[in-house]
Every structure is written in C-alpha cells, then in structure tokens.
Amino acid sequence: MRIIGVDPGRDGALAMICGGAVRDVIDVPLLPDNSQVQVDGARLCAWIDINLPINIAVIENVQPMRG
C-alpha cells in the first residue's frame, strides 16, 4: 500500500510511505517569489507522478493555535 501524507502550508512537507516504511520526504515546493508564498504546482505534480500509484492520501487538518 502506498500512502502520501501531507503537512500543508509554507513550512509543510509531503511524505511517501510504502509497505510501512518512509520512502521519500520533501518540503512543499514553493515558487521563488519574495512577495508571496505560492506552491510550485509543476514540481508538486512531478513528485506525485513519480510516486504513482497512490492508494491513500492523508492531509493534516490545520487549525489555528491560540496563544
């Protein structure tokens, strides 16, 4: 079974787990733009393509922290 875990956001990451072992981890790919944070969709799709097929995707439910 192949699982992708996603920690969304500017400082997020993606992980590929296969057979219960971590196979690959990357930071969320960002475009080199100093004015705003934008995900580099092409690089993200390329990473997903090389990790196909995917059985399950798990995305963190991000909620604000009170401080």
N, C-alpha and C positions, 0 to 999 in steps of 0.2 A: 504494500500500500504506500502511495506517495502523498505526502501531506505538505502543503505550503502554509506556514504561519506568517502572519503579517502584523507588525507593530507599526501602525500608520503615523504619519507626521514627519516634520522636518528632521527630527533626530531618530526616525524609525528605522526598521530593518525588516528583511524578509529571510525566512529560513526554509530550506527543503529538508524534509525528514523522509527517509526511505527505509523500510524494514526496521523501524525503531531507532535508527541512527541518524544523526545530523550529517547531511551530505554537503550542504553549501549554505553559507550565510552572507548576505550583502546588506550594506546600508541602502536605504531608499535612494535611488539615483535621482539627483537633482540637476536642473539646468544651471549653468554658471551665470547667474544673474544676481547682482548685488542688491537690486531694488526690491525684489520679492522672491518668495520661495515657490518654485514650480517643479513638479515631478517631471523627470525626463521619461516621457511615455515610451519612446522608442527603445531606450535601454531597458526599461522595465519589461516591455513585451519580449525583447530578445532574451532576457533571463528566463522568463516564463516559458518561452518556446523551447529552450534547451533542456528544460526540466519536465516537459510533457512526457507521458500523460500524467495528469494530476487527479487523484481520487477525491481529496478533500482540501478545502481552503478554510483556514481559521483566521478570523480578523479580530484583533483586540477591540473591545467595546470601550472606547476612550471617553472618559468623563472628567470634568474639571475637578481639580483638587482645591479644597477650601483651606485657606491658610490664615 
